[in-house]
Amino acid sequence: MTQVGEGQEAEETAPPVMTFGAPTAGEILAERYELVEHINNDSAGRLVWRGVDVVLRRPVAVVLRYPGGDSATEMLQAAVAASRVIHPNLVGVYDAIDEADRAYVVREWVDGQSLRELVAEDGPLDPARATAIGNAVASALAAVHATGMVHGNVHPGTVMISDDGRVVLADARTDGADSQENDLRAVGGVLYFALTGHWPHGEAPLHGATAGHGRAALPDAVRDAAGSIAAPRQVRAGVPAYLDDLTMDLLDPEIAPPSSDVLSAELSRLDVPADDHFLEQAGPLRFTNDNGEEPSPLASMGGRKVALGIAGLLAVALVGLLIGISALGGDDKSPKNQPVANPSSSAPATGDASPAPAAVRRLSVEDVRIIDPDSKRRDELDDAQLVIDGNLDKGWETQTYNRANFGNFKRGMGVWIDLGSPHTVKSVQAELSATGASAQLLAGSADFPVSSAGDKQLVASYLKSPIGQPFEEHDGTTMTFNGFDPEQKYQYLLFWITELPEKEGGGGFKVGVQEITVQGS
C-alpha cells in the first residue's frame, strides 16, 4: 500500500533533501508518535512514514519535511485548515508540529491504494465505480467548501480507496491562488481519469490540479490536431452519455461549474450499485423532476446537455407533426384524440420500463422535538422548530452545564426528526453554534410517548441503529452524516449530542443546534 504526502510519488529527478533532522525508525516524535516504516517521498521532498500513536494505540501516517520553519509554513497551515473539517470522505488530520529543524503532519492511516495506483494496476474503471468515486470526492469538497476553504490538491494521487471500499480525499495543499472552481474542475479530471486512464489537464493544467512533478507521469489525454481532448466515450466504449457530458462540462472552461453541494447531489443521484441497470437506462441528465419539483440546479451549467435536450424535443415534435399529417390524410371520421404510441421507444407499453432514479433534494420534516431522557424538570424542550426553519441565526440550545458530558446524571440530549413517511436518505447535516461538540446520528423504526419514560425507550431503541461514524470533539460547526443504507428507507432520525463544548470565555458548557437538513428522495 502507498501512503503519499501530497498524493504523488517522487520522481527520479526529485531534488535531494538535507540529512540534518532526518527521522529514524523507532524514533518517537512529540513524545507520542513512533515512526515504524519509511513508505516513500513525494516530489517536494516530504517523507512519508507509517507510525503509531503510542497514546491511543492506532496507526497514523506522518508526513515530515526538514528543515521546518518558513519552508514548512504552507504545509502546516493547510493541515490546520483541513483538521477543522471532519467528513467520512476526508482523511482525518490529527496533529501539525513545527520543531524548527523539521516539521510534520500526523494524519489518518489509510490501508488501501490511490486512484492513480488502482487504474495503473487494473485499468479504467467501470462507469458505476467511477461515479461512486466522483460522488465521494464531490461530497468531501462540499464539506470543505461549506467552511469557505479550498482543498487545492485534487487529483488521482490524493484520492485514496481503502481496502474496505471507503473513498477518501487526502492532503489539502491550498494557497492564495487556489479556488473552489479549480477544485470542481479537478473532479472532472478525476472522473475522466477513472473512465479512461488518462489525465486531461496535460502539462499546463489548472493550479491545484496540476500535472507538475508527480502528476506529470500520468498519461495525457488523447487530443486532436487542435489540442482538444477526446471525450471519454471516444476513448472507451460503454461510457454512458450523461456521464460523458457531465465530465466534459466540468472540464470545459466556457461552462461555469455548479457549486460543490449541487455537484455532490447530482453524483449521489447517479451513484447506484453496479448490479443495477440505472446507469445504462438513465440517459442524459434530467433538469426537472417528474414529480413537479423545481428544476435541478445543474440546469445552470448549460452547455451540450441543454442542446441535446432541445434536439430531443425537436425530434419528438417532428415525429408528432408527421403523425398529425398522416392522420389528416386518413379517414376524417377517425378520433382526433386517439393516443399514439411513441415510435422512438422499443419498450412494450406494459409499464415494465424501469423508472429513472429520483432526484436528491432537501426532504421536508413533518415533526421535530427535543429528546431529554434523564431530566426530571424537562425545561429544555422549547424551540425545537427553530432547527428546521431555514434560519441559521436562530436555533435550539441547551442550558449551561458544569461538565462537557452534561454531568453524572445525564447521558445526552438530542433532536428527533420525523420525515412523515419512509424515504431514501442520502445525508443529514447539522449546523452547530460552536466547535468542540461530540454527537452521532441514530435511526429508529417507531415513535415513542412524549415523556421521560418515552424518551428513554426511544434512545435505547435508536442506539441500535447508528448512521455512519460519531463526531468526537468536532473541530468544526458542521456535522455531515451520509452512512445511510441505499436499500433501506428511513422516517425517524435522532441527532444525539453526547458532549458539549466549553462556552467562549469559560463559565460552563453548552451548544446550540442552528439547523438540521435532510437530503434524500
C-alpha positions as CSV (number, residue, x, y, z in Angstrom):
1,M,0.0,0.0,0.0
2,T,1.2,3.5,-0.6
3,Q,0.6,6.5,1.6
4,V,1.5,9.7,-0.1
5,G,2.3,13.1,1.4
6,E,0.9,15.3,-1.3
7,G,-0.6,12.5,-3.3
8,Q,2.4,11.9,-5.6
9,E,5.4,9.7,-5.6
10,A,8.8,11.2,-6.0
11,E,10.3,11.4,-9.5
12,E,13.8,10.2,-10.2
13,T,14.7,13.9,-10.7
14,A,13.3,15.0,-7.3
15,P,15.9,17.2,-5.5
16,P,17.9,15.6,-2.7
17,V,17.0,16.6,0.8
18,M,19.2,17.6,3.7
19,T,20.1,14.9,6.2
20,F,20.1,17.1,9.3
21,G,16.9,16.4,11.2
22,A,16.3,13.1,9.2
23,P,14.0,10.7,11.1
24,T,14.9,7.1,12.0
25,A,12.8,4.0,12.6
26,G,11.8,3.7,16.3
27,E,12.1,7.4,17.0
28,I,9.1,8.9,18.9
29,L,8.0,12.4,17.8
30,A,6.4,14.8,20.3
31,E,6.6,12.0,22.9
32,R,3.7,10.4,21.1
33,Y,4.2,9.3,17.5
34,E,6.5,6.4,17.0
35,L,8.0,6.1,13.5
36,V,7.7,2.5,12.2
37,E,8.5,2.4,8.5
38,H,9.5,4.9,5.8
39,I,6.9,4.5,3.0
40,N,8.1,6.9,0.3
41,N,9.0,10.5,-0.6
42,D,6.8,12.9,-2.5
43,S,8.1,15.2,-5.3
44,A,8.6,18.1,-2.9
45,G,11.0,16.2,-0.7
46,R,8.5,15.4,2.1
47,L,9.0,12.0,3.7
48,V,6.0,9.8,4.4
49,W,6.2,7.3,7.3
50,R,3.9,4.8,8.8
51,G,3.7,5.4,12.5
52,V,1.8,4.5,15.7
53,D,0.2,6.9,18.1
54,V,1.5,5.3,21.3
55,V,-1.1,7.1,23.4
56,L,-4.2,5.9,21.5
57,R,-2.5,2.8,20.0
58,R,-3.7,3.5,16.5
59,P,-1.8,3.6,13.2
60,V,-1.0,7.0,11.7
61,A,0.7,8.5,8.7
62,V,3.4,11.0,9.4
63,V,4.3,13.5,6.6
64,L,7.6,15.1,7.5
65,R,9.9,17.6,6.0
66,Y,13.1,19.2,7.1
67,P,14.0,21.8,7.9
68,G,10.8,23.2,9.3
69,G,10.3,26.9,9.9
70,D,9.3,29.1,7.0
71,S,9.7,26.3,4.5
72,A,7.0,24.3,6.2
73,T,4.5,27.1,6.7
74,E,2.2,26.2,3.8
75,M,2.2,22.5,4.7
76,L,1.3,23.2,8.3
77,Q,-1.3,25.9,7.5
78,A,-3.1,23.5,5.1
79,A,-3.0,20.8,7.7
80,V,-4.5,23.0,10.4
81,A,-7.3,24.1,8.0
82,A,-8.0,20.5,7.0
83,S,-8.3,19.4,10.6
84,R,-11.3,21.7,11.1
85,V,-13.4,19.7,8.6
86,I,-14.4,16.1,9.6
87,H,-16.1,14.1,6.9
88,P,-16.3,10.4,6.1
89,N,-14.6,11.1,2.7
90,L,-11.8,13.2,4.0
91,V,-8.6,11.8,5.6
92,G,-8.5,12.9,9.2
93,V,-5.7,15.3,10.3
94,Y,-4.6,14.7,13.9
95,D,-1.6,17.0,14.5
96,A,0.7,19.5,13.0
97,I,4.0,20.3,14.6
98,D,7.0,22.6,13.8
99,E,10.2,21.8,15.6
100,A,12.3,24.3,13.6
101,D,14.8,21.7,12.3
102,R,11.8,19.7,11.0
103,A,8.1,19.9,10.7
104,Y,5.5,17.1,10.4
105,V,1.8,16.5,10.0
106,V,0.1,13.5,11.6
107,R,-2.9,12.1,9.8
108,E,-5.2,9.1,9.5
109,W,-3.5,6.0,8.1
110,V,-5.5,4.5,5.1
111,D,-5.0,0.9,4.3
112,G,-5.5,0.8,0.5
113,Q,-4.2,2.5,-2.6
114,S,-4.6,5.7,-4.6
115,L,-6.9,6.0,-7.6
116,R,-3.7,6.5,-9.6
117,E,-2.4,3.1,-8.5
118,L,-5.7,1.4,-8.9
119,V,-6.1,2.5,-12.5
120,A,-2.5,1.7,-13.3
121,E,-3.0,-1.9,-12.0
122,D,-6.5,-2.7,-13.1
123,G,-7.1,-0.2,-16.0
124,P,-10.0,2.2,-16.3
125,L,-13.0,1.7,-14.0
126,D,-16.5,0.8,-14.9
127,P,-18.9,3.7,-15.0
128,A,-20.7,2.8,-11.8
129,R,-17.4,2.7,-9.8
130,A,-16.1,5.9,-11.4
131,T,-19.4,7.6,-10.5
132,A,-19.1,6.4,-6.9
133,I,-15.6,7.7,-6.6
134,G,-16.6,11.1,-8.1
135,N,-19.5,11.2,-5.7
136,A,-17.2,10.7,-2.7
137,V,-14.8,13.4,-3.8
138,A,-17.6,15.9,-4.5
139,S,-19.1,15.1,-1.1
140,A,-15.8,15.8,0.6
141,L,-15.3,19.0,-1.3
142,A,-18.8,20.1,-0.4
143,A,-17.9,19.8,3.3
144,V,-14.6,21.7,2.7
145,H,-16.3,24.5,0.7
146,A,-19.1,24.9,3.2
147,T,-16.4,26.3,5.6
148,G,-15.2,28.7,2.9
149,M,-12.0,26.8,2.4
150,V,-10.4,25.2,-0.7
151,H,-8.7,21.9,-1.0
152,G,-6.4,22.8,-3.8
153,N,-4.8,19.4,-4.4
154,V,-7.5,17.1,-6.0
155,H,-6.0,14.6,-8.5
156,P,-5.8,10.7,-8.8
157,G,-2.9,10.6,-6.3
158,T,-4.8,12.2,-3.4
159,V,-8.0,10.1,-4.0
160,M,-7.5,7.1,-1.8
161,I,-9.5,3.9,-1.9
162,S,-9.2,1.9,1.3
163,D,-9.3,-1.9,1.4
164,D,-12.8,-1.8,2.7
165,G,-14.0,0.3,-0.2
166,R,-14.1,3.7,1.5
167,V,-13.0,6.6,-0.7
168,V,-11.2,9.5,0.9
169,L,-9.6,12.7,-0.2
170,A,-6.2,13.4,1.3
171,D,-3.5,16.1,1.6
172,A,-5.1,19.5,1.1
173,R,-2.5,22.0,-0.2
174,T,-4.0,25.4,-0.6
175,D,-2.6,28.9,-1.1
176,G,-4.0,32.2,-2.4
177,A,-4.1,31.1,-6.0
178,D,-6.5,28.2,-5.3
179,S,-10.2,28.4,-5.8
180,Q,-13.3,26.3,-5.3
181,E,-13.9,26.4,-9.1
182,N,-10.5,24.7,-9.6
183,D,-11.5,22.0,-7.1
184,L,-14.6,21.4,-9.1
185,R,-12.7,21.3,-12.4
186,A,-10.4,18.7,-10.8
187,V,-13.4,16.5,-10.1
188,G,-14.0,16.4,-13.8
189,G,-10.3,15.4,-14.2
190,V,-10.7,12.6,-11.6
191,L,-13.8,11.3,-13.4
192,Y,-12.0,11.5,-16.8
193,F,-9.0,9.6,-15.4
194,A,-11.2,6.9,-13.7
195,L,-13.1,6.4,-17.0
196,T,-10.2,6.5,-19.4
197,G,-6.9,6.1,-17.5
198,H,-5.7,9.5,-18.9
199,W,-5.2,12.8,-17.2
200,P,-7.0,15.6,-19.1
201,H,-5.0,18.6,-17.8
202,G,-1.8,17.9,-19.7
203,E,1.4,19.7,-18.8
204,A,-0.2,23.1,-18.3
205,P,-3.1,22.2,-16.0
206,L,-5.2,24.2,-13.6
207,H,-3.5,25.3,-10.4
208,G,-4.3,22.9,-7.6
209,A,-5.0,20.1,-10.0
210,T,-1.7,20.3,-11.9
211,A,0.2,17.5,-13.5
212,G,3.5,19.0,-12.3
213,H,6.2,16.7,-10.9
214,G,4.5,13.5,-9.7
215,R,1.3,14.2,-11.7
216,A,3.2,14.7,-14.9
217,A,3.8,11.0,-15.1
218,L,0.1,10.4,-15.6
219,P,-0.8,9.5,-19.2
220,D,-2.0,12.6,-21.1
221,A,-5.5,12.6,-22.7
222,V,-5.9,11.7,-26.3
223,R,-6.1,15.0,-28.3
224,D,-7.0,16.2,-31.8
225,A,-4.8,18.4,-34.0
226,A,-6.1,21.5,-32.2
227,G,-5.1,20.1,-28.8
228,S,-8.7,19.5,-27.7
229,I,-9.2,16.4,-25.6
230,A,-11.3,13.4,-26.8
231,A,-14.4,12.8,-24.8
232,P,-14.4,9.6,-22.6
233,R,-16.9,7.9,-25.0
234,Q,-14.4,8.5,-27.8
235,V,-11.6,6.8,-25.9
236,R,-13.6,3.9,-24.5
237,A,-16.8,2.2,-25.3
238,G,-19.6,1.8,-22.7
239,V,-19.4,5.2,-21.0
240,P,-23.0,6.5,-20.6
241,A,-23.8,9.7,-22.4
242,Y,-24.9,11.5,-19.3
243,L,-21.6,10.7,-17.5
244,D,-19.6,11.7,-20.6
245,D,-21.5,15.0,-20.8
246,L,-21.1,15.8,-17.1
247,T,-17.3,15.0,-17.2
248,M,-16.7,17.2,-20.3
249,D,-18.8,20.1,-18.9
250,L,-16.7,20.1,-15.7
251,L,-13.6,20.3,-17.9
252,D,-15.0,23.0,-20.2
253,P,-13.7,26.4,-19.2
254,E,-16.6,28.0,-21.1
255,I,-19.2,26.4,-18.9
256,A,-19.4,27.5,-15.2
257,P,-19.4,24.5,-12.9
258,P,-22.1,24.0,-10.3
259,S,-21.4,24.5,-6.7
260,S,-19.9,21.5,-4.9
261,D,-23.0,20.7,-3.0
262,V,-25.1,20.7,-6.2
263,L,-22.5,18.5,-7.9
264,S,-22.4,16.2,-4.9
265,A,-26.2,15.9,-5.0
266,E,-26.2,15.1,-8.7
267,L,-23.5,12.5,-8.4
268,S,-25.3,11.0,-5.4
269,R,-28.4,10.6,-7.7
270,L,-26.3,8.8,-10.3
271,D,-24.4,6.7,-7.8
272,V,-26.2,3.4,-7.9
273,P,-24.9,-0.2,-7.3
274,A,-23.1,-1.7,-10.3
275,D,-25.6,-4.6,-10.5
276,D,-28.4,-2.1,-11.0
277,H,-29.3,-1.0,-14.5
278,F,-29.9,2.7,-14.0
279,L,-26.5,3.6,-15.4
280,E,-27.4,2.1,-18.7
281,Q,-31.0,3.4,-18.8
282,A,-30.9,6.8,-17.1
283,G,-30.0,8.6,-20.3
284,P,-28.9,12.3,-20.4
285,L,-29.0,14.3,-17.2
286,R,-32.5,15.5,-16.3
287,F,-33.2,19.1,-15.3
288,T,-36.7,18.7,-14.0
289,N,-38.3,16.1,-11.8
290,D,-41.3,14.1,-12.8
291,N,-43.0,14.9,-9.5
292,G,-43.2,18.6,-10.2
293,E,-40.3,19.7,-8.1
294,E,-38.2,22.7,-9.1
295,P,-35.6,22.2,-11.9
296,S,-32.3,20.8,-10.9
297,P,-29.6,23.5,-10.2
298,L,-27.4,21.7,-12.7
299,A,-29.5,23.2,-15.4
300,S,-27.5,26.4,-14.9
301,M,-24.4,24.6,-16.2
302,G,-25.9,24.9,-19.7
303,G,-23.7,23.5,-22.4
304,R,-24.1,20.5,-24.5
305,K,-26.7,18.8,-22.2
306,V,-29.2,21.6,-22.9
307,A,-28.5,21.4,-26.6
308,L,-29.1,17.6,-26.5
309,G,-32.4,18.2,-24.6
310,I,-33.6,20.8,-27.1
311,A,-32.7,18.5,-30.0
312,G,-34.6,15.7,-28.4
313,L,-37.7,17.9,-28.0
314,L,-37.4,19.0,-31.6
315,A,-37.2,15.3,-32.7
316,V,-40.3,14.4,-30.7
317,A,-42.2,17.5,-32.2
318,L,-41.2,16.4,-35.7
319,V,-42.5,12.9,-35.1
320,G,-45.7,14.3,-33.8
321,L,-46.1,16.6,-36.8
322,L,-45.6,13.7,-39.2
323,I,-48.1,11.6,-37.3
324,G,-50.6,14.5,-37.5
325,I,-50.1,14.9,-41.2
326,S,-50.6,11.2,-41.7
327,A,-53.8,11.3,-39.6
328,L,-55.2,14.2,-41.7
329,G,-54.7,12.2,-44.8
330,G,-56.7,9.3,-43.5
331,D,-60.4,8.8,-42.6
332,D,-61.9,12.0,-41.4
333,K,-64.1,10.0,-39.0
334,S,-61.1,8.8,-37.1
335,P,-61.0,10.0,-33.5
336,K,-58.8,13.1,-33.3
337,N,-57.6,12.5,-29.7
338,Q,-56.6,8.9,-30.2
339,P,-53.5,8.2,-28.1
340,V,-50.4,7.3,-30.2
341,A,-47.5,5.1,-29.1
342,N,-44.1,6.7,-29.0
343,P,-42.4,5.3,-32.2
344,S,-39.0,6.1,-30.8
345,S,-39.4,3.6,-27.9
346,S,-38.9,-0.1,-28.4
347,A,-40.2,-0.9,-25.0
348,P,-43.7,-2.6,-24.8
349,A,-46.5,-0.4,-23.4
350,T,-46.9,-2.6,-20.4
351,G,-45.5,-0.3,-17.7
352,D,-42.5,-2.5,-17.2
353,A,-39.9,0.1,-18.1
354,S,-37.5,0.8,-15.2
355,P,-38.2,4.2,-13.6
356,A,-35.4,6.8,-13.5
357,P,-33.8,7.3,-10.1
358,A,-35.4,10.0,-8.1
359,A,-33.5,13.3,-7.8
360,V,-31.9,14.1,-4.5
361,R,-33.5,17.0,-2.8
362,R,-34.0,18.5,0.7
363,L,-36.7,16.5,2.4
364,S,-39.4,18.2,4.4
365,V,-39.7,17.4,8.1
366,E,-43.1,16.5,9.4
367,D,-42.3,16.8,13.1
368,V,-39.4,17.7,15.4
369,R,-38.9,17.6,19.1
370,I,-36.2,17.6,21.8
371,I,-35.3,14.3,23.4
372,D,-34.2,14.6,27.1
373,P,-34.5,11.2,28.7
374,D,-32.7,11.9,32.0
375,S,-34.2,15.2,33.0
376,K,-36.9,15.5,35.7
377,R,-37.7,19.1,35.0
378,R,-37.7,18.8,31.2
379,D,-37.3,22.5,30.8
380,E,-35.1,22.5,27.7
381,L,-37.7,21.2,25.2
382,D,-38.8,24.6,23.6
383,D,-37.8,26.0,20.3
384,A,-37.3,22.6,18.5
385,Q,-38.9,24.1,15.4
386,L,-36.1,26.6,15.0
387,V,-33.7,23.8,13.9
388,I,-35.7,23.3,10.6
389,D,-36.8,26.9,9.9
390,G,-34.0,27.6,7.4
391,N,-32.5,30.4,9.5
392,L,-29.0,29.8,10.8
393,D,-29.2,32.8,13.1
394,K,-31.9,31.1,15.3
395,G,-31.9,27.6,16.8
396,W,-32.4,25.5,19.8
397,E,-29.8,25.4,22.5
398,T,-29.0,23.5,25.7
399,Q,-28.7,25.1,29.1
400,T,-25.3,25.7,30.6
401,Y,-23.8,22.7,32.3
402,N,-20.7,22.5,34.5
403,R,-19.3,19.5,32.7
404,A,-18.9,18.7,29.0
405,N,-20.7,15.4,29.4
406,F,-23.8,17.0,31.0
407,G,-22.7,15.7,34.4
408,N,-23.1,12.3,36.0
409,F,-26.9,12.3,35.9
410,K,-27.3,12.9,32.2
411,R,-26.0,10.9,29.2
412,G,-27.0,13.3,26.5
413,M,-29.8,15.2,24.6
414,G,-31.0,15.1,21.1
415,V,-33.2,16.4,18.3
416,W,-35.7,13.9,17.0
417,I,-36.9,14.2,13.4
418,D,-40.0,12.7,11.7
419,L,-39.9,12.8,7.9
420,G,-43.7,11.9,7.8
421,S,-43.1,8.8,5.7
422,P,-40.2,6.5,4.8
423,H,-37.7,8.0,2.4
424,T,-34.4,7.1,0.8
425,V,-32.0,9.3,2.7
426,K,-28.5,10.3,1.4
427,S,-27.2,12.7,4.1
428,V,-28.1,14.7,7.2
429,Q,-26.3,17.9,8.0
430,A,-26.3,19.6,11.4
431,E,-25.1,23.2,11.9
432,L,-24.0,23.9,15.5
433,S,-23.3,27.2,17.2
434,A,-19.8,26.3,18.4
435,T,-16.9,23.8,17.8
436,G,-15.9,21.0,20.2
437,A,-19.2,19.1,20.4
438,S,-19.5,15.3,20.2
439,A,-22.6,13.8,18.6
440,Q,-23.9,10.9,16.5
441,L,-26.8,10.2,14.2
442,L,-29.2,7.4,15.0
443,A,-32.2,5.9,13.2
444,G,-35.3,4.3,14.5
445,S,-38.4,2.5,13.3
446,A,-41.0,3.9,15.7
447,D,-42.1,7.0,17.7
448,F,-42.5,6.8,21.5
449,P,-44.6,8.8,24.0
450,V,-43.6,12.4,24.8
451,S,-42.3,11.8,28.3
452,S,-39.1,10.9,30.2
453,A,-40.0,7.3,30.0
454,G,-40.8,7.5,26.3
455,D,-37.6,9.3,25.6
456,K,-35.7,6.6,27.5
457,Q,-37.3,3.9,25.3
458,L,-36.6,6.0,22.2
459,V,-32.9,6.4,22.9
460,A,-32.5,2.7,23.9
461,S,-34.1,1.7,20.6
462,Y,-32.4,4.1,18.3
463,L,-28.9,3.5,19.7
464,K,-29.1,0.1,18.0
465,S,-29.0,1.8,14.6
466,P,-26.2,4.3,14.3
467,I,-25.6,6.1,11.0
468,G,-22.0,6.5,9.9
469,Q,-19.3,7.4,12.5
470,P,-19.8,9.6,15.5
471,F,-18.1,13.0,15.8
472,E,-15.8,13.4,18.8
473,E,-14.9,16.9,20.0
474,H,-15.6,18.1,16.4
475,D,-13.3,21.0,15.3
476,G,-16.0,22.5,13.1
477,T,-19.6,23.6,13.4
478,T,-20.9,21.4,10.6
479,M,-21.5,17.7,11.0
480,T,-22.4,15.7,7.9
481,F,-23.7,12.1,8.2
482,N,-24.0,10.1,5.0
483,G,-23.6,6.4,6.0
484,F,-27.2,5.5,5.0
485,D,-28.1,2.1,3.5
486,P,-29.4,2.9,-0.1
487,E,-31.6,-0.2,0.1
488,Q,-33.4,1.0,3.3
489,K,-35.9,3.7,3.8
490,Y,-35.9,6.0,6.9
491,Q,-38.6,8.0,8.6
492,Y,-37.3,8.7,12.2
493,L,-33.9,10.1,12.9
494,L,-32.2,11.3,16.1
495,F,-29.3,13.8,16.3
496,W,-27.9,12.7,19.6
497,I,-25.4,15.0,21.5
498,T,-23.1,13.4,24.0
499,E,-20.6,16.1,24.8
500,L,-20.9,19.9,25.0
501,P,-18.2,22.5,24.0
502,E,-17.0,25.0,26.6
503,K,-18.6,28.4,26.3
504,E,-16.4,31.1,24.9
505,G,-14.6,32.7,27.8
506,G,-15.4,29.8,30.1
507,G,-18.2,29.6,32.6
508,G,-19.7,26.2,31.6
509,F,-20.6,24.1,28.7
510,K,-23.4,24.4,26.2
511,V,-24.3,24.2,22.5
512,G,-26.9,25.4,20.0
513,V,-28.3,23.4,17.1
514,Q,-28.9,26.1,14.5
515,E,-30.2,24.0,11.6
516,I,-30.7,20.4,10.5
517,T,-31.2,19.5,6.9
518,V,-32.0,16.1,5.4
519,Q,-31.2,15.2,1.8
520,G,-32.8,12.3,0.0
521,S,-35.6,11.2,-2.3
